[in-house]
């Protein structure tokens, strides 16, 4: 078991340290093993310490540019990814990529793996165009070097599909997801956690594309596969199960089956908190998603608690200026506005607006349009129609640019703008 493995690793480190000294590469190998075990146990700070010590030894032994040094930096990067510290992970992933390009050439399959890892970090930071470019290059390398059917390409294809989906390129995303699933199914079998991950992602995308019946079938199959693995391991669930539960909850929410959706969503949150702690980005996502369902079933106070918790979680893990923080603030602001807490609602709306406008992704986030619309309505309802008009105008222009002038949301926003302008004009005429 894990405890026995740890005891053996500790003993191995002690023996190697006594035999070779603290700065020998044999000690670095033992430290690396212990770091990996700590990552598996979720003890990420201790894992960073172990991998950091190993990196220092490898670098002193082989110099700053060496395959083993690149591996050590990659191990450190993975610790930071697991902890949700994406800014630090980005620095390490970039340095790994540069080192491997120097050592192996720009078209080596290992470079593709590094590009895939880098793309995932960029995705989590909301830098979608950069992520897409890195992942597309990774896939081109794999296709050229391995014919496109090697299992190493599966993760990169999955990551690229996630980025394309976020960018609204649904057909491209579906193709990449299906390629990833085919590779994983062939290598591991249909019920493997990685195959289940691909199925779950396909289900979410099918839902976004309006194929609800097929989405539910695939989502159920993914959840059953992940739960079977968890039961076999003697666990009530792990992060993979939580992801499937969250995806299924979102599908049920979209279909109006809110009570069942809430059960799945809260279970997903419980599992993620147990495995990742309370300050991980995935926990923030689960809190925000559960809050949305609680709001929909009328449990306003519970929803408010989870929105506030999501904001705190994302601020701690992603930073106060991340777009996720703005999305949660916008949702909380609307909840407060609906509860007649206008002053506090306005504060959250304005904070969210600043974050959106300063974010690279803010210009493509549909939530920004909703935020501006809701802020304008609040300003009008609090008798500040003149202040509301510029916000509604900005919302209309944003939605027309993002969605097109014929989209229902764009048309509705234009009508609201016209109404506000007419009200303001009547007030002005009445004063004259």
N, C-alpha and C positions, 0 to 999 in steps of 0.2 A: 504494500500500500504506500500512500504518500509519506506517512510517518517513517516507515522503514527506509524508503528511498532517501529521505532527508538525513537520517542518521548515518547511512552509508556515505552520503556525499560529504557530510561534516567530517567523518573519519578519514575519508580520502584527502580532504583539504589539509587536515592536521598532519597526516603522514607525508604528503608532498612538501608542505612547508618545512617540516623537520628535516627532510632529506635534501631539499634543494635551496631552501631559503625563500623569503617572502616574495621575491621579485623574479622568480623563474617562470618560464612559459608553462611548465607542468602545473604550477599553482594557478596560472591564468585559466587553464582548462578546467580545473576543479571549481574555480570561482564562477566560470561561465555556466557549468552544470547547476550549481546552487542558485544562480540567478534565474535560470529557466524554471527550476522547481518553485522558486518564490513567485514567479509570474503566474504559474499554474494555481498557486494558492491565493492569488490576489494580493500578495504582500508587495506592492509595487515600489514603495520607497526603499525597502530592503533590497529588492531586485536591482533597482538603479544603482545602489551602493556596490553590490557585487559585480555587476557588469561594468561599472565605472572603474573599479579596481582592476578588472581583467583588461579593459581597454588600455589603461595606463601601462600595464606590464607589456602588452603586445606592442604598443607604440615605442616603448623604450627598447624593446628587443629588435624590432624590424624597421623602425623608422616610420614617418608619417604616412607613407603610401605603400601599402602591402595588403594582399587579400585578407589576411587574418585581422588586420586593423579595420578593414571595411566591414567584416563580419561583426566585430565587436561594437562598432558604431551602430550597425543595424540592430543589434540586440538592445542597445540603449534606446534607440528610436522606438522600438516596439514597446518598451516599458512606458515611454511617455505617451504613445498612442493609447495603450490600455488605460492609462490614468486620465486620458482626455486632455493632456497638455500638448495641444497640437502645434503651438508656436515653437516649442522646443523640439518637438518631433520633426517639424519642417526643416529646421536648421540641420539636424542630423541626417535626415533623408537626402537633402541636397548634397551634403558633403560625401555621403556614401555613393551617390550617383556619379559625382565628379571623379571620385577615386576609381570607381569601377570602369568608367569610360577611359580613364588614363591607363589602367592596367590591362583591360580586355578589348578595348575598341568600342566604338559607338553602336555596333550592331550585334553585340553578343547577347545571348538569351538571359544571362544574369543581369545585364543592363536593363533588359525589358522588365525583369522582376523588380528592380529598383525603381524604374519609372512607374510601375503599377503601384508600389508602396507610396511613392511620392504623390501620385494622383489621388490616392485615397485620403491622404492628409490634406491636400488642397481642397478636396471636396468637403471635408469636415470643417474647413475654415471658410467655406462659402465662396471660394475662388474657382468658380465652375469652369470658366473658359480655359484657365491654366490647367485645371485638372483634366479637361477633355483633351487638350493638346498632348499632355504627358501620356495619357492612357492610349490615345490613338497611335502614338509612336510605339508604345509597348506592343500593341497588337500587331502592328506592321512588322516589327522585329520577329515576334513569335511566328507569324505567318511565313515570313521569309526563311527563318532558320529551322523551323520544325514542321512546316506544312500546316500550321494552324490547328493541329489535332493533339497537341501535347497537354497533359493535365496542368502543367505550370501556367498555361494561358487562361485557365478557368477563372482564377481570381481576378485577373486583369479585365477579362471580358465582363465579369459581374460588376466590377467597379465602374467600367465605362458605361455600362447600361444604367447604373444608378445616376451618373452624371447626365446622360442623355435624357433620362426621365425627368430629372429636375429642370432641365432646360426646355422641356416640352417636346422633345424629339421622340415621341412614343414608339413609332414604328421601328426606328433604329434601335431603341432600347430593348424592345421585345426580341429583335433578332439577336442581339448580344446576350441577353438573358438565356435564350434558348440554346445558343452555342455553348454557354457556360454550363448549363444543366446537362446537355448531352455529354460533355467531357467528364463531368463529375459522376454521372450515372454509369458511364462506361468504366470509369476507374474504381469507383467505390460501391456502386449499387444504389438502388433507388431510395433506400431508407437511411442512407448515411446523412449525418447532420449537414454536410456541405451540399448534398443534393437537395435536402429539405430547404436549405437557405435559398437555393435557386428557385425552387417551386414557390416558396413564399413570396419572393420578389416578383415572380411572374404573375402571381395572383393579385398583388397590389397594383401592378401595371394594368392588368386586364380590367380591374375595377375602374381605374382612371380613364380607360378607354371605353367604358360603358358596357363591357361584357360581364355582367354581374353573375350570371349563373355559372359560367365557366370559372370565374374568379373564385366563387365559393367552393367549388369542387377542388380546385388546386390548393386553396388555402386550408381546407380540411385535411387533405392528404399530407401537406407539409406539417401541420400541427400534430397529426397522428404519428408521423415518422419521428419527429423530435421528442414527443412524449415517450415513445417506445424506447428510444435511446436513453432518456433520463431515468425511466423506470428500471431499465437493465443495469444502470449505474447506481441504483439505489437512492435516487434523488427525486424530489418533487418537481424539479425543473431547474434549468440553467438559463443562461442569457439567450441561447438559441430558442428555447421554448418560449421565453418572454417575448422575443421578436415576433414569433408566429402568433402568439396570443394577441399582441398589439395589432398586428395586421388583420387578424380575424375580427377584432373589436371594431376596427375602422370600417371594415366591410359591413358588419352588422349595423353600425351606426348610420352608414349611408342608406341602408335599407329600412331604417326606422325601428329596428329591433333593439331598443336602447337598454332594456334591463339586462339582456344577455351580453350586450356589448360592454356594459359597465362592469359586469362580473369578470369578463376576460381582461378588461383594461386594468382593473385593480389588482388582479392576480399577476399580470405582467409587471406592474409597478412593484409589487411585493417581492417578486423574484429578482428583479434588477437591483433593488435596494439591498437585498441580502447578499448578492454576488459582487456588486460594484461599489457599495457604499452610497452615501447620500449626496456626494458632490461630483458625480460623473455625468457627462453630457447626456448619455442615454437615459439616465434617471430623470433628468430635466424634461426630455422628450416624453417619457411615460407620464410624468406629472401633468404636463400640458395637455396631453391627449385625454387623460382621465378627467381633467377639469372640463374639457369641452363636452364630454358626455354627461358629467354631473350637471353642467349648466342646461343641457338639453332636456334632462329629466326634472328640472326645477329645483335641484339641490344647490341653491345659489351660494349659501354659506360654505358648503364643502368645496364647491368649485373655486370660490375666492381663495380659500386656504391653499389649494393645490396650485392655482395660478401664481400666488405669491411665492410658494415653494419652488416652482419651476424657474421663476425669475432669479431667486437666490442661487439655485443650483447652477444655472447657466452663467450667471455673473461670476461665480466662484471658479467654474471650470473652463469657460470660454472667454471670459473677460466682459467688462460692463458695456462694451460697444459692439458686441456680436449681434447679428441680425435676429437670432433666436430670442434674445432678450427683448428686442423691439416687438417681435410678434406676440410674445407673452404679455408684455405691457399693454399692447393694443387690445388684446382680448380682455385683460383685467379692467382696463379703462372702460370698455363697453359694458362689462358686467356691472361696474360701479355706476355708470350713467343710467343703466336700466333700473338701478336701485335708488335713484335720486341722490346719489352722492356725487354731485356735479363737480365740485371743486377738486376733489381727489381724482376723479375721472379725467379731468382736464390736465392735471399734472402728469398723469401717466401717458396720455395722448401726446403731449408736447415732448416728453422725454423720448418716447418711441419715434416721433417724427424726426428728432435730431439724429438718432442712431441710424434710421433708414437713410437719411440724406448724406450721412458721412460714410455709409457702408458701400463697398464696391458692388455688392449684390442688391442693394436697396432699389436700384433702378429697374430691376427685373422681377421684384417680389410682388405678387398679386396682393399680399397683405398690406402693402404700402397704400395702394389705392383704397382699400377698405378703411384703413386708419384715417386717411384724409377725409373721406366721406363722413365717417362717424364723428370726427372732430368738428367738421363744418356744421353738422346737424346739432351737436351739443352747443356750439357757439350761437347758433340761431335760436335754440330753445332757451338759452339764457339771455336773450334779447341783445345779441351782438351780431346782427345780420351782416353789417358792413365788414366785420372781421371774418364772418363765415364765407363770404363770397370768394375771396382769394384761395381759400382752402378747397372749396368745391371746384373752382376752376382748375386748380392744380390736379385734383382727383380726376376730373374729366379728361384733361390733357394726358395724364399718365395712363389712364385706362384705354384711351383711344390709341395711344402709341403701342401699348402692350397687347391689347386684345383686338384692335381694329374698331372703326367707327360704327360698324353694324352690330357689334356684340351687344347683347341685352344690358350688361352692366354699364357699358359706355353710354348707351342711349338713356338709361335711367339716370345716370349721373348728370348728363346734359340737361335733362328735364328738371332735375332738382336745382341745378344752377340757374336755369331760366326762372324758376319759381322764386328763388332767393332774390334774384335781380329785380323781379317784378315787385316783390314785397318792399325791397329797399327803395325802389322808385316811388311807390305809393306813399311811403313814409316821408320821403323828401318833398313830394308835392303837397302833402298835408301840412307840412311846416311852412310852406310858402304863402 
